[in-house]
Amino acid sequence: MIISYFGKQFFKIGQGEMVLAFNPVSKSSKTGITAKFGSDIALVTTNHPDYNGVEQLSHGDREPFLVTGPGDYEVKDIFIKGVMSNALLSNKKYINTIYQLSVDNINIVFLGAMSDVEISKEAWEAIDGPDILFVPVGGSNVGLIDAKQAAKLASSLEPKMIIPMDYDPASLKLFLKEIGEEKAEVVDKLTLKRKDLDGKEGEVVVLKSL
């Protein structure tokens, strides 16, 4: 599995021939983040320009299967569960979807644009000991959980590995301090196999945006 990061919450995960994308940034976003590639599956947590740019994910013959809200999905032998939570962006309420899925026997949980630290019972049951947790850490996006809340929530979910997202330098620094990982590894992209996660407890890996 190879994980690449483009900024905000825009990630690409490649596993063999399969390509998944999370929360692609739309052309109408004010962030200026761009990346265009072909994806087999696109997961969108929140219908907001910073996270819903699925037009960026068609290339050649590749048109992604769209996962855009709560529910159970099966795509190319990948089972995806989406559970609703809340997002508050620029004082406007949105539905946010927490996704749980397994890729190459690695249990991934992607929290999306969460603004509420309280997670529903259904979400807790779906999350169930993630191998990799993608967590927003505040940054300039006022309304999302902040760095301190993110650190507390991430620790409580007991993942093997934590990947922060939607950060700026200040919020990332605070998050790493709160979670006790100030010397966290910083990488351009992350290559992982299932066995690489054995024995890990809450290790933080920071991906630089490409």
Backbone as a chain_set.jsonl record, in Angstrom:
{"seq": "MIISYFGKQFFKIGQGEMVLAFNPVSKSSKTGITAKFGSDIALVTTNHPDYNGVEQLSHGDREPFLVTGPGDYEVKDIFIKGVMSNALLSNKKYINTIYQLSVDNINIVFLGAMSDVEISKEAWEAIDGPDILFVPVGGSNVGLIDAKQAAKLASSLEPKMIIPMDYDPASLKLFLKEIGEEKAEVVDKLTLKRKDLDGKEGEVVVLKSL", "coords": {"N": [[0.847, -1.197, 0.0], [0.568, 2.177, -0.901], [0.602, 5.433, 0.271], [-0.278, 8.692, -0.521], [-0.255, 12.275, -0.135], [-2.013, 15.261, -0.703], [-2.761, 17.62, 0.457], [-5.066, 19.468, 2.626], [-7.609, 17.229, 3.109], [-7.025, 15.408, 1.227], [-6.185, 12.443, -0.034], [-4.394, 9.798, -1.628], [-4.529, 6.371, -2.1], [-2.769, 3.64, -3.085], [-3.019, 0.292, -4.058], [-1.611, -2.342, -5.374], [-3.072, -2.699, -8.493], [-5.195, -1.175, -7.837], [-6.685, 1.986, -7.099], [-7.49, 4.28, -4.63], [-9.188, 7.231, -3.57], [-9.43, 9.877, -1.223], [-11.533, 12.457, -0.134], [-11.114, 14.482, -2.324], [-9.891, 17.649, -3.43], [-11.912, 20.232, -4.664], [-12.113, 22.024, -7.83], [-13.32, 24.434, -7.393], [-12.609, 25.114, -4.859], [-11.02, 27.318, -2.528], [-8.464, 26.785, -1.835], [-6.475, 26.257, -3.672], [-5.283, 23.854, -4.156], [-4.301, 21.27, -6.283], [-4.666, 18.207, -8.009], [-4.712, 15.674, -10.292], [-5.822, 12.554, -11.212], [-6.451, 9.123, -12.181], [-8.913, 7.287, -10.493], [-10.166, 4.368, -8.822], [-12.0, 4.131, -6.778], [-13.722, 6.64, -5.058], [-13.91, 8.391, -2.101], [-15.957, 10.528, -0.345], [-16.344, 12.623, 2.331], [-17.749, 14.888, 3.038], [-19.918, 17.274, 1.71], [-18.558, 19.656, 0.433], [-16.601, 22.213, -1.145], [-13.856, 21.938, -0.463], [-13.565, 19.263, -0.131], [-14.974, 17.688, -1.966], [-14.208, 17.202, -4.641], [-14.679, 15.365, -6.947], [-14.449, 15.468, -9.667], [-11.803, 15.604, -10.257], [-10.831, 13.088, -10.426], [-11.091, 11.423, -12.601], [-9.56, 9.823, -15.258], [-8.344, 9.002, -18.366], [-9.506, 5.795, -19.0], [-10.449, 5.482, -16.516], [-13.007, 5.808, -14.272], [-14.21, 6.847, -11.245], [-15.844, 4.829, -8.713], [-18.287, 6.217, -6.737], [-18.41, 7.051, -3.334], [-20.333, 8.547, -1.105], [-21.519, 9.068, 1.359], [-23.236, 8.017, 4.436], [-23.627, 4.458, 4.989], [-23.455, 1.047, 3.689], [-21.046, -0.354, 1.592], [-19.835, -2.271, -1.166], [-17.121, -2.629, -3.136], [-15.178, -3.777, -5.702], [-14.243, -5.978, -4.127], [-13.688, -4.645, -1.793], [-14.862, -3.732, 1.311], [-16.81, -1.181, 2.569], [-17.745, 0.928, 5.183], [-19.86, 3.528, 6.076], [-20.457, 6.011, 8.47], [-22.534, 8.391, 9.992], [-21.548, 11.683, 11.067], [-21.003, 14.974, 12.489], [-20.285, 18.035, 10.74], [-18.921, 21.304, 10.804], [-18.504, 24.011, 8.982], [-17.215, 27.124, 8.304], [-19.242, 28.22, 9.889], [-21.475, 26.888, 8.941], [-23.618, 24.115, 8.878], [-22.86, 20.749, 8.077], [-23.272, 17.374, 6.839], [-21.077, 14.923, 7.906], [-19.187, 12.079, 7.01], [-17.877, 9.288, 8.58], [-15.539, 6.967, 7.568], [-14.972, 3.464, 7.424], [-12.841, 0.941, 6.336], [-11.281, -1.899, 4.765], [-8.164, -2.543, 3.431], [-6.019, -4.63, 1.795], [-5.931, -6.237, 4.079], [-5.554, -4.313, 6.026], [-6.943, -2.309, 8.409], [-8.617, 0.586, 7.933], [-9.491, 3.781, 9.125], [-11.159, 6.716, 8.435], [-11.638, 9.858, 9.44], [-12.58, 12.264, 8.392], [-14.176, 15.499, 7.958], [-14.61, 16.237, 10.754], [-16.431, 17.853, 13.345], [-17.334, 17.436, 15.789], [-16.488, 16.126, 18.828], [-17.685, 14.126, 20.196], [-18.506, 10.866, 19.512], [-20.851, 8.787, 17.882], [-22.531, 5.814, 19.146], [-22.803, 3.901, 17.165], [-20.765, 4.66, 15.42], [-18.494, 4.237, 17.013], [-18.596, 1.448, 17.223], [-18.209, 0.736, 14.576], [-15.663, 1.706, 14.064], [-13.762, 0.355, 15.816], [-10.903, -0.489, 16.764], [-8.746, 0.594, 14.855], [-6.203, 0.04, 12.339], [-4.912, 2.035, 10.855], [-5.441, 5.425, 11.395], [-6.898, 8.264, 10.104], [-6.847, 11.569, 10.931], [-8.337, 14.779, 11.403], [-6.701, 17.83, 12.287], [-7.422, 20.418, 12.907], [-6.019, 23.18, 12.145], [-6.326, 25.858, 9.791], [-8.966, 25.648, 9.368], [-11.54, 26.612, 10.855], [-13.881, 25.258, 13.03], [-13.645, 22.551, 12.61], [-12.593, 19.742, 14.652], [-10.131, 20.634, 17.052], [-6.495, 20.739, 17.52], [-5.862, 19.751, 20.117], [-8.223, 18.382, 20.829], [-8.232, 16.526, 18.786], [-5.943, 15.012, 19.33], [-6.649, 13.828, 21.761], [-8.93, 12.365, 21.003], [-7.853, 10.672, 19.015], [-6.047, 9.144, 20.528], [-7.835, 7.808, 22.199], [-9.084, 6.057, 20.476], [-7.245, 4.139, 19.958], [-5.452, 3.413, 17.716], [-3.065, 1.689, 15.569], [-1.459, 3.233, 13.955], [-1.297, 6.733, 13.302], [-2.364, 9.23, 11.133], [-2.088, 12.557, 10.647], [-4.162, 15.191, 9.302], [-5.4, 17.961, 7.27], [-4.022, 20.142, 8.375], [-2.138, 22.983, 9.644], [1.152, 24.49, 10.088], [1.224, 25.332, 12.818], [-0.966, 24.033, 14.107], [-0.312, 21.393, 13.661], [2.078, 21.132, 15.074], [1.169, 21.535, 17.706], [-0.605, 19.39, 17.938], [1.145, 17.176, 17.74], [2.656, 17.593, 20.026], [0.69, 17.326, 22.035], [-0.006, 14.675, 21.734], [2.262, 13.438, 22.314], [4.262, 12.887, 20.452], [6.419, 14.351, 19.347], [8.663, 13.986, 17.851], [7.838, 12.808, 15.523], [7.868, 10.847, 12.516], [8.436, 12.333, 9.356], [7.308, 12.173, 6.11], [7.454, 11.926, 2.478], [5.865, 10.191, 1.025], [4.052, 7.247, 1.994], [4.865, 3.922, 2.334], [3.491, 0.834, 2.953], [3.15, -2.378, 4.495], [1.079, -4.988, 5.806], [2.461, -6.346, 7.892], [4.194, -4.388, 8.751], [2.868, -2.942, 10.612], [2.657, -4.391, 12.86], [2.901, -4.614, 16.347], [2.933, -1.897, 16.725], [1.78, 1.063, 18.431], [-0.222, 3.656, 18.346], [1.557, 5.194, 16.77], [2.673, 8.11, 15.171], [2.653, 9.312, 11.878], [3.67, 11.788, 9.717], [2.546, 13.037, 6.731], [3.914, 14.864, 4.106], [2.487, 17.363, 2.028], [2.164, 16.863, -1.453]], "CA": [[0.0, 0.0, 0.0], [1.298, 3.444, -0.957], [-0.279, 6.552, 0.624], [0.225, 10.016, -0.893], [-1.065, 13.36, 0.437], [-1.982, 16.461, -1.553], [-3.193, 18.775, 1.231], [-6.408, 19.359, 3.234], [-7.832, 15.819, 3.458], [-6.962, 14.746, -0.073], [-5.213, 11.354, -0.019], [-4.449, 8.731, -2.627], [-3.994, 5.1, -1.626], [-2.605, 2.669, -4.155], [-2.758, -1.084, -3.63], [-1.561, -3.062, -6.643], [-3.692, -1.919, -9.582], [-6.324, -0.412, -7.283], [-6.424, 3.339, -6.594], [-8.568, 4.919, -3.873], [-8.947, 8.634, -3.232], [-10.264, 10.403, -0.136], [-11.785, 13.897, -0.042], [-10.396, 15.295, -3.311], [-10.199, 19.083, -3.392], [-12.6, 20.665, -5.885], [-11.563, 23.19, -8.544], [-13.929, 25.655, -6.851], [-12.051, 25.39, -3.529], [-10.117, 28.476, -2.469], [-7.163, 26.336, -1.332], [-5.477, 26.203, -4.747], [-4.699, 22.506, -4.232], [-4.729, 20.542, -7.474], [-4.06, 16.916, -8.341], [-5.652, 14.962, -11.145], [-5.386, 11.198, -11.535], [-7.56, 8.188, -12.269], [-9.176, 6.567, -9.246], [-11.21, 3.346, -8.917], [-12.988, 4.433, -5.737], [-13.579, 7.976, -4.462], [-14.692, 8.541, -0.87], [-16.173, 11.931, 0.009], [-16.997, 12.654, 3.646], [-18.468, 16.134, 3.287], [-20.232, 17.926, 0.436], [-17.986, 21.012, 0.509], [-15.561, 22.279, -2.188], [-12.536, 21.487, -0.004], [-13.556, 17.811, 0.055], [-15.876, 16.938, -2.856], [-13.794, 17.416, -6.029], [-14.554, 14.074, -7.651], [-14.099, 15.712, -11.08], [-10.346, 15.48, -10.379], [-10.433, 11.683, -10.276], [-11.299, 10.67, -13.839], [-8.404, 9.957, -16.141], [-8.375, 7.902, -19.322], [-10.688, 4.928, -18.855], [-10.79, 5.324, -15.09], [-14.076, 6.611, -13.679], [-14.317, 6.261, -9.906], [-17.084, 4.523, -8.009], [-18.398, 7.279, -5.725], [-18.961, 6.769, -2.009], [-20.531, 9.943, -0.686], [-22.33, 9.239, 2.558], [-23.401, 6.848, 5.296], [-24.148, 3.245, 4.365], [-22.519, -0.055, 3.48], [-20.689, -0.459, 0.185], [-18.827, -3.259, -1.548], [-16.572, -2.259, -4.435], [-13.936, -4.501, -6.037], [-13.859, -6.779, -2.952], [-13.415, -3.802, -0.625], [-16.075, -3.406, 2.059], [-16.716, 0.175, 3.139], [-18.881, 1.327, 6.037], [-19.909, 4.962, 6.361], [-21.306, 6.354, 9.613], [-22.72, 9.844, 10.018], [-21.208, 12.573, 12.184], [-21.293, 16.375, 12.159], [-19.233, 18.959, 10.314], [-19.301, 22.717, 10.871], [-17.503, 24.715, 8.182], [-17.613, 28.527, 8.132], [-20.518, 28.378, 10.607], [-22.564, 26.205, 8.254], [-23.631, 22.701, 9.247], [-22.816, 19.738, 7.013], [-23.145, 15.984, 7.27], [-19.759, 14.328, 7.68], [-19.235, 10.626, 7.09], [-16.677, 8.568, 9.005], [-15.448, 5.74, 6.786], [-14.128, 2.341, 7.843], [-12.664, -0.003, 5.24], [-10.087, -2.737, 4.879], [-7.401, -2.668, 2.191], [-4.881, -5.522, 2.017], [-6.019, -6.645, 5.495], [-5.257, -3.189, 6.914], [-8.189, -1.638, 8.782], [-8.438, 2.041, 7.81], [-10.598, 4.65, 9.542], [-10.951, 8.077, 7.934], [-12.631, 10.621, 10.223], [-13.167, 13.337, 7.594], [-14.249, 16.878, 8.469], [-15.348, 16.161, 12.02], [-16.435, 19.031, 14.212], [-17.897, 17.006, 17.064], [-15.618, 15.125, 19.448], [-18.525, 13.008, 20.631], [-18.784, 9.933, 18.425], [-22.026, 7.972, 18.174], [-22.282, 4.403, 19.476], [-22.651, 3.186, 15.888], [-19.432, 4.972, 14.891], [-17.513, 3.527, 17.856], [-18.626, 0.028, 16.856], [-17.649, 0.609, 13.225], [-14.227, 2.026, 14.087], [-13.266, -0.91, 16.348], [-9.469, -0.789, 16.729], [-8.169, 0.791, 13.519], [-4.765, -0.035, 12.11], [-4.507, 3.396, 10.473], [-6.471, 6.437, 11.648], [-6.694, 9.582, 9.51], [-7.548, 12.477, 11.848], [-8.119, 16.211, 11.163], [-6.122, 18.446, 13.487], [-7.773, 21.829, 13.047], [-5.447, 24.081, 11.145], [-7.026, 27.125, 9.566], [-10.387, 25.39, 9.138], [-12.26, 26.787, 12.115], [-15.101, 24.457, 13.011], [-13.229, 21.168, 12.802], [-11.972, 19.518, 15.953], [-8.818, 21.275, 17.078], [-5.358, 19.842, 17.727], [-5.966, 19.085, 21.423], [-9.327, 17.419, 20.756], [-7.823, 15.47, 17.858], [-4.99, 14.152, 20.034], [-7.398, 13.06, 22.756], [-9.789, 11.417, 20.292], [-7.0, 9.672, 18.362], [-5.535, 8.241, 21.571], [-8.928, 6.978, 22.736], [-9.463, 5.045, 19.479], [-6.181, 3.134, 20.039], [-4.979, 2.9, 16.432], [-1.647, 1.354, 15.491], [-0.788, 4.367, 13.324], [-2.129, 7.932, 13.166], [-1.929, 10.156, 10.084], [-2.81, 13.829, 10.761], [-4.532, 15.844, 8.033], [-6.065, 19.267, 7.411], [-3.247, 20.857, 9.388], [-1.148, 24.003, 9.293], [2.315, 24.22, 10.943], [0.953, 25.542, 14.252], [-1.855, 22.992, 14.644], [0.428, 20.132, 13.629], [3.035, 21.167, 16.192], [0.411, 21.353, 18.941], [-1.118, 18.018, 17.927], [2.255, 16.259, 18.037], [3.01, 17.789, 21.434], [-0.386, 16.78, 22.869], [-0.073, 13.222, 21.63], [3.558, 12.932, 22.768], [5.017, 12.366, 19.299], [7.042, 15.542, 18.762], [9.693, 13.565, 16.894], [7.164, 11.949, 14.545], [8.49, 10.75, 11.199], [7.809, 13.138, 8.296], [7.656, 11.5, 4.855], [6.779, 12.402, 1.258], [4.789, 9.215, 0.838], [4.173, 6.167, 2.957], [4.692, 2.579, 1.782], [3.184, -0.014, 4.113], [2.573, -3.717, 4.426], [0.39, -5.345, 7.043], [3.419, -6.709, 8.943], [4.862, -3.178, 9.244], [2.069, -2.361, 11.696], [2.705, -5.274, 14.036], [3.595, -4.095, 17.524], [2.844, -0.427, 16.843], [0.674, 1.6, 19.236], [-0.385, 5.109, 18.258], [2.672, 5.873, 16.118], [2.232, 9.18, 14.265], [3.44, 9.568, 10.681], [3.204, 13.015, 9.049], [2.804, 13.084, 5.289], [4.002, 16.205, 3.515], [1.661, 17.45, 0.822], [2.96, 16.837, -2.678]], "C": [[0.884, 1.249, 0.0], [0.311, 4.583, -0.711], [0.413, 7.862, 0.261], [-0.76, 11.075, -0.412], [-0.887, 14.622, -0.396], [-2.356, 17.742, -0.809], [-4.647, 18.642, 1.659], [-6.618, 17.918, 3.71], [-7.759, 14.939, 2.208], [-5.813, 13.725, -0.07], [-5.46, 10.4, -1.186], [-3.819, 7.49, -2.01], [-3.946, 4.135, -2.805], [-2.287, 1.304, -3.581], [-2.784, -1.96, -4.878], [-2.103, -2.174, -7.758], [-4.779, -0.975, -9.07], [-5.884, 0.957, -6.774], [-7.673, 3.855, -5.877], [-8.187, 6.366, -3.613], [-9.932, 9.06, -2.15], [-10.333, 11.913, -0.244], [-10.955, 14.741, -1.022], [-10.84, 16.753, -3.244], [-10.806, 19.494, -4.732], [-11.897, 21.863, -6.525], [-12.115, 24.494, -7.973], [-13.478, 25.954, -5.419], [-11.091, 26.57, -3.609], [-8.7, 28.068, -2.048], [-6.076, 26.365, -2.404], [-4.802, 24.855, -4.879], [-5.216, 21.808, -5.485], [-3.963, 19.223, -7.587], [-5.096, 16.166, -9.156], [-5.067, 13.597, -11.496], [-6.621, 10.306, -11.614], [-7.692, 7.377, -10.996], [-10.279, 5.538, -9.486], [-12.349, 3.619, -7.937], [-12.692, 5.823, -5.183], [-14.497, 8.063, -3.253], [-14.743, 10.008, -0.491], [-16.931, 11.966, 1.332], [-17.994, 13.795, 3.772], [-18.684, 16.869, 1.965], [-19.862, 19.409, 0.481], [-16.831, 21.061, -0.485], [-14.172, 21.833, -1.75], [-12.41, 19.96, -0.001], [-14.325, 17.019, -1.01], [-15.498, 17.007, -4.34], [-13.62, 16.145, -6.832], [-14.236, 14.255, -9.14], [-12.594, 15.581, -11.322], [-9.887, 14.026, -10.529], [-10.769, 10.812, -11.476], [-10.101, 10.905, -14.737], [-8.374, 8.752, -17.073], [-9.657, 7.104, -19.174], [-11.165, 4.839, -17.414], [-11.845, 6.329, -14.657], [-14.313, 6.037, -12.293], [-15.735, 5.872, -9.52], [-17.166, 5.496, -6.839], [-19.057, 6.76, -4.449], [-19.093, 8.123, -1.32], [-21.416, 10.11, 0.553], [-22.464, 7.959, 3.342], [-23.991, 5.659, 4.538], [-23.069, 2.187, 4.258], [-22.308, -0.235, 1.985], [-19.718, -1.625, -0.001], [-18.388, -2.93, -2.969], [-15.268, -3.014, -4.645], [-13.367, -5.243, -4.819], [-13.408, -5.937, -1.756], [-14.749, -3.439, 0.027], [-15.864, -2.071, 2.762], [-17.963, 0.437, 3.975], [-18.776, 2.814, 6.302], [-20.9, 5.264, 7.465], [-21.355, 7.873, 9.759], [-22.149, 10.495, 11.265], [-21.454, 13.999, 11.707], [-20.057, 17.113, 11.67], [-19.787, 20.379, 10.4], [-18.201, 23.509, 10.181], [-18.003, 26.123, 7.891], [-19.01, 28.767, 8.685], [-21.714, 27.769, 9.898], [-22.479, 24.717, 8.566], [-23.638, 21.808, 8.005], [-22.901, 18.36, 7.651], [-21.724, 15.539, 6.946], [-19.897, 12.82, 7.835], [-17.875, 10.085, 7.523], [-16.652, 7.256, 8.229], [-14.521, 4.72, 7.448], [-14.053, 1.38, 6.669], [-11.384, -0.796, 5.466], [-9.448, -2.874, 3.506], [-6.165, -3.515, 2.5], [-4.777, -5.927, 3.493], [-5.583, -5.559, 6.474], [-6.557, -2.418, 7.152], [-7.954, -0.123, 8.838], [-9.684, 2.757, 8.313], [-10.239, 6.076, 9.166], [-12.045, 8.956, 8.544], [-13.254, 11.777, 9.453], [-13.189, 14.674, 8.302], [-15.073, 16.928, 9.751], [-15.305, 17.476, 12.78], [-16.889, 18.671, 15.626], [-17.026, 15.9, 17.648], [-16.415, 13.905, 19.897], [-18.862, 12.137, 19.429], [-19.948, 9.041, 18.825], [-21.616, 6.53, 18.482], [-22.037, 3.596, 18.2], [-21.25, 3.421, 15.304], [-18.35, 4.254, 15.689], [-17.422, 2.06, 17.44], [-17.995, -0.196, 15.485], [-16.136, 0.792, 13.234], [-13.413, 0.854, 14.627], [-11.787, -1.203, 16.083], [-8.814, -0.63, 15.376], [-6.665, 0.539, 13.485], [-4.218, 1.348, 11.767], [-5.68, 4.335, 10.67], [-6.049, 7.75, 10.992], [-7.523, 10.577, 10.323], [-7.276, 13.939, 11.483], [-7.603, 16.867, 12.432], [-6.324, 19.964, 13.512], [-7.212, 22.695, 11.953], [-6.275, 25.332, 11.005], [-8.522, 26.914, 9.405], [-11.146, 25.432, 10.456], [-13.584, 26.041, 12.017], [-14.788, 22.982, 13.146], [-12.693, 20.998, 14.218], [-10.554, 20.096, 15.913], [-7.734, 20.27, 17.461], [-5.461, 19.069, 19.045], [-7.065, 18.023, 21.411], [-8.94, 16.23, 19.882], [-6.88, 14.49, 18.532], [-5.716, 13.247, 21.036], [-8.247, 11.978, 22.088], [-8.957, 10.295, 19.666], [-6.477, 8.663, 19.382], [-6.62, 7.288, 22.06], [-9.325, 5.862, 21.773], [-8.409, 3.942, 19.333], [-5.766, 2.551, 18.684], [-3.503, 2.481, 16.523], [-0.856, 2.537, 14.918], [-1.779, 5.509, 13.116], [-1.529, 8.821, 12.075], [-2.735, 11.446, 10.219], [-3.087, 14.44, 9.389], [-5.209, 17.174, 8.328], [-5.352, 20.114, 8.471], [-2.513, 22.049, 8.787], [0.022, 23.805, 10.266], [2.02, 24.328, 12.441], [0.094, 24.418, 14.824], [-1.159, 21.633, 14.648], [1.382, 20.04, 14.816], [2.324, 20.9, 17.52], [-0.118, 19.923, 19.043], [-0.022, 17.032, 18.327], [2.688, 16.363, 19.497], [1.978, 17.115, 22.347], [-0.383, 15.259, 22.871], [1.267, 12.577, 22.004], [4.411, 12.34, 21.66], [5.735, 13.514, 18.585], [8.148, 15.204, 17.76], [9.104, 12.621, 15.849], [7.88, 11.993, 13.196], [7.713, 11.597, 10.195], [8.262, 12.564, 6.959], [6.904, 12.129, 3.677], [5.631, 11.479, 0.879], [5.084, 8.019, 1.721], [3.91, 4.838, 2.256], [4.582, 1.602, 2.942], [2.757, -1.403, 3.701], [1.96, -4.012, 5.792], [1.389, -5.604, 8.183], [4.151, -5.491, 9.517], [4.144, -2.574, 10.449], [2.111, -3.197, 12.971], [3.497, -4.621, 15.169], [3.531, -2.585, 17.687], [1.637, -0.034, 17.7], [0.683, 3.112, 19.127], [0.794, 5.849, 17.639], [2.123, 6.915, 15.121], [3.214, 9.3, 13.094], [2.843, 10.781, 9.975], [3.557, 12.924, 7.577], [2.863, 14.541, 4.836], [3.131, 16.236, 2.273], [2.547, 17.574, -0.407], [2.814, 18.139, -3.459]], "O": [[1.821, 1.364, 0.791], [-0.7, 4.69, -1.405], [1.543, 8.114, 0.678], [-1.956, 10.809, -0.295], [0.23, 15.003, -0.748], [-2.278, 18.832, -1.376], [-5.381, 17.809, 1.128], [-5.908, 17.438, 4.594], [-8.359, 13.866, 2.152], [-4.638, 14.089, -0.099], [-6.586, 10.231, -1.653], [-2.716, 7.546, -1.466], [-4.965, 3.856, -3.437], [-1.409, 1.161, -2.731], [-3.858, -2.285, -5.384], [-1.652, -1.044, -7.943], [-5.225, -0.082, -9.79], [-4.856, 1.084, -6.108], [-8.767, 3.865, -6.441], [-7.01, 6.69, -3.453], [-11.099, 8.667, -2.154], [-9.312, 12.576, -0.424], [-10.187, 15.607, -0.603], [-12.016, 17.048, -3.029], [-10.287, 19.152, -5.795], [-11.184, 22.613, -5.858], [-11.465, 25.536, -8.053], [-13.918, 26.941, -4.828], [-10.435, 26.787, -4.628], [-7.828, 28.927, -1.919], [-4.893, 26.484, -2.087], [-3.843, 24.719, -5.639], [-6.423, 21.76, -5.723], [-2.77, 19.15, -7.295], [-6.246, 16.044, -8.735], [-3.953, 13.502, -12.013], [-7.703, 10.689, -11.169], [-6.71, 6.843, -10.482], [-11.212, 5.786, -10.25], [-13.516, 3.367, -8.239], [-11.544, 6.142, -4.875], [-15.704, 7.841, -3.357], [-13.708, 10.657, -0.333], [-18.024, 11.409, 1.445], [-18.969, 13.694, 4.516], [-17.744, 17.061, 1.194], [-20.723, 20.286, 0.556], [-16.139, 20.058, -0.662], [-13.382, 21.39, -2.584], [-11.309, 19.421, 0.116], [-14.328, 15.789, -0.963], [-16.367, 16.885, -5.204], [-12.533, 15.873, -7.343], [-13.805, 13.31, -9.801], [-12.159, 15.46, -12.467], [-8.703, 13.763, -10.735], [-10.734, 9.586, -11.377], [-9.68, 12.042, -14.95], [-8.377, 7.609, -16.615], [-10.755, 7.657, -19.216], [-12.173, 4.192, -17.128], [-11.615, 7.538, -14.671], [-14.591, 4.844, -12.17], [-16.703, 6.503, -9.943], [-16.233, 5.594, -6.042], [-20.109, 6.122, -4.483], [-18.096, 8.765, -0.992], [-21.994, 11.175, 0.766], [-21.887, 6.934, 2.979], [-24.747, 5.825, 3.581], [-21.928, 2.391, 4.674], [-23.263, -0.267, 1.209], [-18.901, -1.927, 0.87], [-19.197, -2.953, -3.896], [-14.348, -2.894, -3.836], [-12.177, -5.151, -4.52], [-12.812, -6.462, -0.815], [-15.648, -2.908, -0.625], [-14.869, -1.866, 3.457], [-19.087, 0.198, 3.533], [-17.722, 3.306, 6.706], [-22.049, 4.828, 7.411], [-20.331, 8.548, 9.66], [-22.24, 9.954, 12.367], [-22.044, 14.211, 10.647], [-18.939, 16.858, 12.118], [-20.958, 20.625, 10.11], [-17.104, 23.664, 10.717], [-19.073, 26.304, 7.308], [-19.846, 29.415, 8.056], [-22.855, 28.101, 10.219], [-21.399, 24.128, 8.523], [-24.329, 22.081, 7.023], [-22.639, 18.195, 8.842], [-21.233, 15.757, 5.839], [-20.638, 12.343, 8.695], [-16.851, 10.386, 6.909], [-17.635, 6.515, 8.232], [-13.451, 5.055, 7.956], [-15.075, 1.04, 6.073], [-10.524, -0.409, 6.257], [-10.101, -3.269, 2.54], [-5.362, -3.159, 3.362], [-3.691, -5.957, 4.072], [-5.274, -5.855, 7.629], [-7.187, -1.937, 6.21], [-7.199, 0.375, 9.673], [-10.804, 2.382, 7.965], [-9.175, 6.583, 9.52], [-13.222, 8.82, 8.211], [-14.34, 12.234, 9.808], [-12.335, 14.959, 9.141], [-16.11, 17.589, 9.809], [-14.265, 18.131, 12.849], [-16.835, 19.495, 16.539], [-16.848, 14.854, 17.024], [-15.888, 12.794, 19.967], [-19.434, 12.612, 18.447], [-20.028, 8.589, 19.967], [-20.522, 6.085, 18.135], [-21.173, 2.72, 18.164], [-20.63, 2.504, 14.764], [-17.398, 3.724, 15.115], [-16.332, 1.499, 17.32], [-17.324, -1.203, 15.263], [-15.417, 0.114, 12.501], [-12.475, 0.402, 13.972], [-11.459, -2.066, 15.269], [-8.365, -1.617, 14.793], [-5.952, 0.787, 14.457], [-3.2, 1.78, 12.308], [-6.78, 4.083, 10.178], [-4.98, 8.284, 11.285], [-8.745, 10.455, 10.403], [-6.122, 14.315, 11.273], [-8.019, 16.505, 13.533], [-5.507, 20.701, 14.065], [-7.868, 22.919, 10.936], [-6.86, 25.815, 11.975], [-9.277, 27.882, 9.314], [-11.364, 24.4, 11.091], [-14.315, 26.18, 11.036], [-15.571, 22.233, 13.73], [-12.38, 21.975, 14.899], [-9.876, 20.055, 14.886], [-8.02, 19.096, 17.698], [-5.179, 17.871, 19.085], [-6.878, 16.913, 21.911], [-9.27, 15.083, 20.187], [-6.993, 13.28, 18.336], [-5.426, 12.055, 21.138], [-8.283, 10.832, 22.538], [-9.306, 9.12, 19.771], [-6.469, 7.46, 19.119], [-6.361, 6.109, 22.304], [-9.847, 4.832, 22.202], [-8.647, 2.934, 18.668], [-5.73, 1.331, 18.521], [-2.792, 2.877, 17.447], [0.269, 2.807, 15.34], [-2.946, 5.285, 12.796], [-0.336, 9.123, 12.093], [-3.934, 11.451, 9.941], [-2.334, 14.227, 8.438], [-5.548, 17.479, 9.472], [-5.985, 20.716, 9.339], [-2.296, 22.115, 7.577], [-0.107, 23.013, 11.2], [2.503, 23.521, 13.236], [0.388, 23.902, 15.902], [-1.392, 20.817, 15.539], [1.478, 19.005, 15.475], [2.813, 20.137, 18.353], [-0.08, 19.319, 20.114], [-0.247, 16.153, 19.159], [3.04, 15.365, 20.127], [2.335, 16.425, 23.303], [-0.713, 14.628, 23.875], [1.402, 11.353, 22.015], [5.187, 11.412, 21.889], [5.665, 13.631, 17.362], [8.521, 16.032, 16.929], [9.797, 11.735, 15.349], [8.419, 13.022, 12.789], [6.482, 11.582, 10.183], [9.462, 12.476, 6.696], [5.867, 12.77, 3.85], [4.562, 11.931, 0.466], [6.22, 7.805, 2.142], [2.854, 4.65, 1.652], [5.459, 1.542, 3.803], [2.086, -1.585, 2.685], [2.283, -3.37, 6.792], [1.188, -5.137, 9.304], [4.67, -5.546, 10.632], [4.725, -1.798, 11.208], [1.655, -2.76, 14.028], [4.612, -4.139, 14.97], [4.021, -2.047, 18.68], [0.609, -0.711, 17.694], [1.511, 3.776, 19.75], [1.012, 7.02, 17.951], [1.222, 6.621, 14.336], [4.428, 9.378, 13.284], [1.651, 10.802, 9.67], [4.722, 12.756, 7.217], [1.979, 15.341, 5.143], [3.045, 15.247, 1.545], [3.546, 18.292, -0.404], [3.417, 18.293, -4.521]]}, "num_chains": 1, "name": "protein.A"}
